[in-house]
Amino acid sequence: HQELPYSSHIETEKWEEKKDGSVRIEQVIYVERDSQKKIVLGHKGETIRAIGQAARTEIAEILEQKVHLFLFVKVRENWGDDPERYREMGLEFPH
């Protein structure tokens, strides 16, 4: 079980309730460097696939409905130094 880099951040881009009772969730995992993106993706996408499967299972259990989870990894340099990002998450910027 691998963990995400410390300086990563996840944002939900889309949450759509489907007619069949399932939910489609699109999330972006933001990291600060391309090297971190490679870690999150893993060899041939194995790490991101494992993260997605575990998250999908946990979310489905909580919601008690089928979940279609789509994960994307993007680099957002120095996001941890941006006070606005913290406000968007409902957090105080550490001084």
N, C-alpha and C positions, 0 to 999 in steps of 0.2 A: 504494500500500500504506500504510494508516494503522495507527498503533499504538494500543494501549489506553492510557488515562490512567495516569500513573505510579502513582497511588494506587489501582490496581485490584487485585483479588484473585479468583482463580478457585477454586471448590470443586466437587468432583464429588459430586453428590447421589445418583446412582444409576448402577450398572454392572451390567447384566444380560446374561448369555449367553443367546442365543435358541436354540430347537431347530433352526433352519435354519442354525446356524453363525455367524450374525451377532452383533453386540453392540449393545446400546442403552445409550447414555451420556447422562446428563442433568447439565449443569453450570450453575452460577450464576456470573456475573461480578458481583462486588460492587464498587461505586464509592462514593465518599464524598458526592457531591452530585448532585442532580437534573440539573444542567448537564452533568456527566460522563456520566450515563445517556443523555442526548440525543446526545452525541458518539458513544458506543458504538453506539447504535441507528442513527444516521445518518438521512438523508432517506429516508422511506418504508421504513426497515429495511435499506437497502442495505449499510451498514457491517457490521451484525451478520450479515447473510447472507453477505457476503464472508469474514468471520472464520470463520463456521461451515463454509463450503465448503473453505477452506484447511485448517482443523483436521481436518475429516472425512477429507480426502484423506491428510494426513500420518499420522493415527492408523491409518487402514486399511492404509497401506503398512507401518507398524511392526508391526501385529498380524497382517498378512496375512489379513485377513478383512473382510467388509463391516461398515461402521459406520453406525449410526443415531444422529446427534448432535443433541441438543436443547440450545440455549443460552438462558438467561434472564438478564436484567440487573436487578439490584436495588440500591437505595440502602441502605447501612449506614453511617450517619454516624459519622465519627471512628473507623472500625474500626482505622486505623493507630495509634491511641493506646491500644489495648486489649492489654495484655500477654498475655491469654488467647488471643487470635487468633494471636499469634506462636507460642505453645506448641503450639497445634493444628497449625500448619504445620511444627513441629519446628525453629523458629528461636528465637534469643535476642532478647528485646525490646531495641531500641536505647535506651540511656539518654540 
